[in-house]
Amino acid sequence: MTFYDDTYGALFVGLVISAALWGVTNLHTVKYFRSYPYDGILRKLGVIELWLLDTCHTALVAHGLFYSLVTNRGEIQLDIVWSLTLQIAIGCLVIISVQSLYIIQIWQICGVLSNNTRGVQLVLIFLLVLTYAATTSCRYTVHVISQISQVNWVIYMSTGIAICVDLMISLILSLSLLSRRSRFHATNSIIRTVAVASLRNGLLTIAGAVLEMFTLALLPNTMAVFTVNIVVVKVYVNSYLALLNARQRSPGSEYPTPAANVFTSRGTSSSFWSPGTIGGYSRHLQSARAHYLGSEGEVRFEMDDEVPRAI
């Protein structure tokens, strides 16, 4: 492979794929705000933060490639432009943000630092801080392409930590959701859908991290690892947004189901898993009466106030 193949060619491939995934991020974001207008303000701010960071990440990659190919007119330059090193820190912040949002959902289901998962939650928080500190340090260490090999251990460590964190989050989230199943068929359908989605998303991000480690081992001192990392960042964002939008409706249901509240061990409901936020249903669940009809678990909801009835 030539110098251009290892550097600008790899970055170009990463930019094309990341731009396509950024478009998917826009679709997920628009769908979320249209489908869940009554979600909590903190969750909405989290989605906005991810969209802004993802947009900034894409812009930095585009700037780095534009500077190298247009402004610098494709001259061979061993120095790495500042935007490409900054996108490493932004990409790490995106991954940390997504994993932190997953941990918040675990808090909502299991309780903040509950006795059952306190140790695991503290370990996850420590690993997130360690990963960001180690990865951000690369920005101030790597200035030329030949220096990438000097921070290989940081990349291996941060990627390995990300794999462990994703695995723990996926398992805890899926098991916690499945343990909250109720006698209502509509509720169980949505819980099962979200649990499977969380496990699938975790495996997808883990696969991306493993691919990044293999790329670094097989193609050292190139920017190929940058390409994989750029795409992995987009996968993290879209996996979380897809999980949020997976709550929209139960399989085979014509209307959003207002029944899908998952109750924590303390008896409080987790609105994160409630598709009833569509159309304002979640604000009227307190006055709803659920009747269990038949052996198949059909649920009839009657609203006491003047809101649409879900029969």
C-alpha positions, 0 to 999 in steps of 0.5 A, a space after each residue: 500500500 502507498 502512503 496515500 492509501 494508508 492515510 488519506 485513502 483510509 480517512 476518505 473511506 471513514 468519512 464516507 461511511 461516517 457521513 452516511 451514518 450521520 444521516 441515520 443519526 439525524 433520522 433517529 433524532 427527528 423520529 425520537 422528538 416526534 414520537 416522544 414529546 413527553 420524555 424527561 428533559 434530561 433524556 432530551 438533553 442527552 439526545 441533543 448532546 449526542 447529536 451535537 457531538 456527532 455533528 462536531 465529530 463529522 465536521 472535524 474529520 471532514 476538515 482534516 481530510 479537506 485540509 490534507 487534500 485541498 488546502 495542503 494540495 495533497 503534499 506528503 505531510 507526516 504531521 497530523 492536522 489538529 482536527 484529526 487529533 481533536 476528533 479522537 477526544 470528541 469521539 471518546 466523549 461520544 462513547 463515554 456519553 452513550 455508556 453513561 446514558 446506559 448507566 443512567 437507565 440502569 439506575 432508573 431500573 435498579 435504583 441508584 447504587 442499589 445493593 444488587 448492582 452497587 459494585 458493578 455500577 461503581 466499577 463502570 463509572 471508574 472505567 469510564 473516567 479512566 478511559 476518557 483520561 487515557 484516550 484524551 492524553 493521546 491528543 497531546 502525545 500524537 503529532 506525527 503518523 510515526 508516533 501512533 505506535 507509541 500510544 498503541 498500549 493506550 488504544 488497546 487499553 481503552 478499547 479493551 475497557 470499552 468492550 468490558 463496559 459494553 458487555 456489562 451494560 448489555 447484560 445488566 440492562 437485559 437481565 434487569 428488564 426481563 426481571 420486570 416482566 408482568 402479566 400484561 402481554 403488551 407490556 412483556 412484548 415491549 420489555 422483550 423488544 427493548 431487552 433484545 435491542 439492548 443486547 444486540 446493540 451491545 454486541 454490535 459495539 463490542 464487534 466494532 471495538 474488536 475490529 479496531 484492535 485487529 486493525 491496529 495490530 495488522 496495520 500499525 503506523 497507519 490511519 486505518 485505525 482512525 477509520 474504524 474508530 470514526 465508524 465505531 463512534 457513529 455506531 455507538 450513537 445510532 445504537 442508543 438512539 435506535 434503542 430509544 425509538 424501539 419503545 414506540 409500540 409493541 409488535 402487532 399493535 396498531 397504537 402505541 401501548 400505554 401499559 408498558 411501564 416497568 416497575 423498579 424494586 422500589 415501586 416507582 415506574 421507569 418512564 424510559 421504557 414507557 411507549 405511552 409517552 406518545 400522544 401524552 398517554 403517560 400523563 394520564 396513566 394514574 387515572 387509567 383502570 386496566 382490566 384483564 380480559 381472557 387467557 391471552 392477556 388482552 388489556 383494556 384501558 379506560 381513561 377517566 379524563 378526556 383523553 383518547 381511549 386505548 381499547 
